[in-house]
Amino acid sequence: MDIRPIRDDEVDGAARWLGDQQADPARHIASESMDPAAIATDLRQLEPRGLEDVLVAVDGDTIVGLLGVEHDTDPPRVWWRGPFVADGADVDTVADALLAAGRAQLPDHVTEEEFGPDERHAWLPAVAGRHGFHAEEASAVLVRGLGGDLDDLRGAAEDPAGELVVVPATTDLAPVVAGLHDAIFPGTHASGSRIASARDDAAVLVARSGAEVTGYIAIERQQDATGYIDYLGVSPGARRGGVGRVLVAAGCLHLAEAYACPSVNLTVRESNRGARRLYESLGFVQERLIRPWRRGFSLAHLDSPPAS
Ligand SMILES: CC(C)(COP(=O)(O)OP(=O)(O)OC[C@H]1O[C@@H](n2cnc3c(N)ncnc32)[C@H](O)[C@@H]1OP(=O)(O)O)[C@@H](O)C(=O)NCCC(=O)NCCS
């Protein structure tokens, strides 16, 4: 068995195979879509080096395993995309070989590692445990459709008191949003300055009450056209006043109307009952639980959501 970067002519076939694996909860990982076309695009655009960071295990001409090596400097972390192992191949042998090759090509500064399997994954937890990873609190994946008249969202996006307005974050508001984000989500995967940077397929909306920014929602259109709520934060002094509800409704409407997303999803800590109740009251339902396995860092200090 050899381990090497995937060739471009292999990507579409591999993406179809990954799509099948993603449809099975016992093989599903969080960071990959279920849609083969989106998976193929995603692999080609993997940060930071595209297909050079997509490793395949090959036995003769047959791909028997795949691992994406997505990594960054801020935080200095690798998010392992996989490993995926073909039916009939030895899981431990293939997964270990892919992981060893992936680690060998990481820059020295990358000291943090994460896997994100579905809670029902058949073998990744055992592989992760054997390699020194530890499990942390699961997050629920919540989804809702964005078809139909969306009257419920239109109603919820209106502030009954008429004081709150939701507007796209303009450049001058970027430092305010970044400050709020870093205070509410210290140590999370995207820093405040990153979420506040402009992109065509993503937006940050802010809630303003007069001159004061009381909350924000970061949303994006994903490769498979579905919408995603990346972050939602309300400043502690403004909580339980309906800001979060208005922001989620406005964010969903933006995804439906500006980005034509057929559905929206998000992840929320299992213990974050307040946020879950908020989403459920706006029609979101739980699709799955994702259990993060981490090595070299912990986000356990964030397990209890900030007091509201
Ligand atoms: C979650 C969060 C965004 C909610 O914002 P908010 O402005 O307080 O929410 P709203 O006032 O619009 O609440 C709407 C409904 O959600 C539910 N809810 C919100 N916070 C709750 C809490 N702490 N406990 C129980 N229910 C809660 C309630 O049903 C509430 O309706 P009610 O006040 O009429 O009972 C806010 O608490 C926050 O920023 N938390 C920290 C960051 C976070 O957890 N973000 C979500 C991660 S995905």
The ligand as a Tripos MOL2 file, in Angstrom:
@<TRIPOS>MOLECULE
LIG
   48    50     1     0     0
SMALL
NO_CHARGES

@<TRIPOS>ATOM
      1 C1        -27.7790   31.8570   22.6060 C.3       1 LIG1
      2 C2        -27.9260   33.3820   22.4970 C.3       1 LIG1
      3 C3        -27.4660   33.8220   21.1290 C.3       1 LIG1
      4 C4        -29.4050   33.7230   22.6950 C.3       1 LIG1
      5 O1        -29.5640   35.1000   22.4380 O.3       1 LIG1
      6 P1        -30.7490   35.9160   23.1570 P.3       1 LIG1
      7 O2        -30.8150   37.2350   22.5430 O.co2     1 LIG1
      8 O3        -30.5710   35.8390   24.6300 O.co2     1 LIG1
      9 O4        -32.0010   34.9970   22.7790 O.3       1 LIG1
     10 P2        -33.5300   35.4610   22.7300 P.3       1 LIG1
     11 O5        -33.7760   36.4820   23.8060 O.co2     1 LIG1
     12 O6        -33.8910   35.8300   21.3450 O.co2     1 LIG1
     13 O7        -34.2380   34.0870   23.1580 O.3       1 LIG1
     14 C5        -35.2270   33.4880   22.3470 C.3       1 LIG1
     15 C6        -35.6830   32.2030   23.0180 C.3       1 LIG1
     16 O8        -34.5950   31.2740   23.0890 O.3       1 LIG1
     17 C7        -34.6320   30.5560   24.3350 C.3       1 LIG1
     18 N1        -33.4790   30.9370   25.1620 N.ar      1 LIG1
     19 C8        -32.5080   31.8270   24.8320 C.ar      1 LIG1
     20 N2        -31.5760   31.8650   25.8240 N.ar      1 LIG1
     21 C9        -31.9690   30.9740   26.7700 C.ar      1 LIG1
     22 C10       -31.4180   30.5520   28.0120 C.ar      1 LIG1
     23 N3        -30.2750   31.0400   28.4890 N.pl3     1 LIG1
     24 N4        -32.0660   29.5980   28.7170 N.ar      1 LIG1
     25 C11       -33.2220   29.0720   28.2650 C.ar      1 LIG1
     26 N5        -33.8200   29.4520   27.0870 N.ar      1 LIG1
     27 C12       -33.1850   30.3850   26.3520 C.ar      1 LIG1
     28 C13       -35.9110   30.9700   25.0180 C.3       1 LIG1
     29 O9        -36.9320   30.0950   24.5650 O.3       1 LIG1
     30 C14       -36.0980   32.3710   24.4690 C.3       1 LIG1
     31 O10       -37.4200   32.7990   24.5090 O.3       1 LIG1
     32 P3        -37.9960   33.4810   25.8790 P.3       1 LIG1
     33 O11       -36.9610   34.4770   26.3380 O.co2     1 LIG1
     34 O12       -39.2660   34.1100   25.4210 O.co2     1 LIG1
     35 O13       -38.1580   32.3670   26.8490 O.co2     1 LIG1
     36 C15       -27.1040   34.1060   23.6120 C.3       1 LIG1
     37 O14       -27.4300   33.5590   24.8780 O.3       1 LIG1
     38 C16       -25.6060   34.0120   23.4130 C.2       1 LIG1
     39 O15       -24.9900   34.8320   22.7360 O.2       1 LIG1
     40 N6        -25.0010   32.9900   24.0450 N.am      1 LIG1
     41 C17       -23.5610   32.7780   23.9490 C.3       1 LIG1
     42 C18       -23.1440   32.3350   22.5560 C.3       1 LIG1
     43 C19       -23.9290   31.1350   22.0730 C.2       1 LIG1
     44 O16       -24.1940   30.1980   22.8300 O.2       1 LIG1
     45 N7        -24.2900   31.1580   20.7910 N.am      1 LIG1
     46 C20       -25.0000   30.1040   20.1190 C.3       1 LIG1
     47 C21       -24.0260   29.0730   19.6750 C.3       1 LIG1
     48 S1        -24.6380   28.2020   18.3090 S.3       1 LIG1
@<TRIPOS>BOND
     1     1     2 1
     2     2     3 1
     3     2     4 1
     4     2    36 1
     5     4     5 1
     6     5     6 1
     7     6     7 2
     8     6     8 1
     9     6     9 1
    10     9    10 1
    11    10    11 2
    12    10    12 1
    13    10    13 1
    14    13    14 1
    15    14    15 1
    16    15    16 1
    17    15    30 1
    18    16    17 1
    19    17    18 1
    20    17    28 1
    21    18    19 ar
    22    18    27 ar
    23    19    20 ar
    24    20    21 ar
    25    21    22 ar
    26    21    27 ar
    27    22    23 1
    28    22    24 ar
    29    24    25 ar
    30    25    26 ar
    31    26    27 ar
    32    28    29 1
    33    28    30 1
    34    30    31 1
    35    31    32 1
    36    32    33 2
    37    32    34 1
    38    32    35 1
    39    36    37 1
    40    36    38 1
    41    38    39 2
    42    38    40 1
    43    40    41 1
    44    41    42 1
    45    42    43 1
    46    43    44 2
    47    43    45 1
    48    45    46 1
    49    46    47 1
    50    47    48 1
@<TRIPOS>SUBSTRUCTURE
     1 LIG1         1 GROUP 0 **** ****
